[in-house]
Amino acid sequence: MRVAIALAKDDATRVYPGPFGHAPRYAIYEAGPSGELVLLEIRENPYAKAHGEEKHAKMRELLRDVDLKVGARFGHKGSLGAFPLADRVEVGPVSLEEALARLKERSSA
């Protein structure tokens, strides 16, 4: 399973505090056989400042290889946006370390 975590603009140790699709970049992790998350790459988001349905399609394509999206928040309340609810986790504007810890807890539950 691959995970994309939205990263803050000026601090790669924090989750981007705004909507997931507006994050300037994503840390892409692969879940290993024993549940550990291994960093594969930092992926830039060229659509961070875009809006609308066209952006949703571009974001789905950008993260097509990712199974779970993790961010501080996702779009507007009640809106599915680019990603289904089952494919995303809101963690708030926490440290990257805290987001990874929450994912580990979630996978062991």
C-alpha positions in Angstrom: 0.0 0.0 0.0 1.2 3.5 -0.9 0.5 6.6 1.2 0.8 10.3 0.3 1.2 12.8 3.1 0.7 16.5 2.3 3.8 18.4 3.4 4.0 22.0 4.6 5.4 24.6 2.2 8.5 25.7 4.2 8.8 22.7 6.7 9.0 19.2 5.4 8.6 17.9 9.0 5.0 19.2 9.2 1.7 18.2 7.5 0.4 21.0 5.3 -2.2 22.9 7.4 -4.6 23.6 4.5 -6.7 21.4 2.1 -4.8 18.3 0.9 -5.0 19.4 -2.8 -3.3 22.7 -2.1 -0.2 21.2 -0.5 3.0 22.1 -2.5 4.3 18.5 -2.2 3.7 15.1 -0.9 5.8 12.5 0.9 5.1 9.2 -0.8 5.5 6.1 1.5 5.2 2.4 0.8 4.0 0.1 3.6 6.4 -2.7 4.2 5.6 -6.3 5.1 5.9 -5.7 8.8 3.8 -2.5 8.7 6.7 0.0 8.6 6.4 3.0 6.2 9.3 3.5 3.9 9.8 6.9 2.2 9.9 6.5 -1.6 10.0 10.1 -2.8 8.9 13.7 -2.3 6.5 14.5 -5.1 5.9 18.1 -6.1 2.3 19.3 -6.7 2.1 21.4 -9.8 -1.6 21.9 -9.3 -1.5 23.3 -5.8 -2.9 26.7 -6.8 -5.5 25.3 -9.3 -9.2 25.0 -8.6 -12.3 23.2 -9.9 -13.2 19.8 -11.5 -10.2 20.0 -13.9 -7.9 20.1 -10.8 -9.6 17.1 -9.3 -8.9 15.0 -12.4 -5.3 16.2 -12.5 -4.9 15.4 -8.8 -6.2 11.9 -9.3 -3.7 11.4 -12.0 -0.8 12.8 -10.0 -1.5 10.4 -7.2 -2.9 7.5 -9.2 -0.3 5.1 -7.6 -1.3 6.1 -4.0 -3.9 4.1 -2.0 -4.3 6.4 1.0 -4.1 10.2 1.2 -3.2 11.9 4.5 -3.6 15.6 5.2 -4.7 18.2 7.8 -8.1 18.5 5.9 -9.8 17.7 2.7 -11.8 20.3 0.8 -15.1 21.6 1.9 -17.3 19.8 4.4 -19.6 17.4 2.6 -17.6 17.5 -0.5 -15.9 14.4 -1.9 -13.5 16.5 -4.0 -10.9 14.5 -5.9 -10.7 11.5 -3.5 -13.3 9.2 -1.9 -13.7 9.3 1.9 -12.4 5.8 2.3 -9.1 6.8 0.6 -8.2 9.6 2.9 -7.4 10.4 6.5 -7.5 13.8 8.2 -4.8 14.2 10.9 -4.8 18.0 11.4 -1.8 20.3 11.1 0.5 17.9 13.1 4.2 17.0 12.7 5.1 14.4 10.0 6.2 12.2 12.9 2.8 12.4 14.5 1.0 11.7 11.2 3.1 8.6 10.7 2.5 7.4 14.3 -1.3 7.8 13.8 -1.1 5.7 10.6 0.8 3.0 12.4 -1.8 3.0 15.2 -4.6 2.8 12.6 -3.0 -0.1 10.8 -2.5 -2.1 14.0 -6.1 -1.6 15.2 
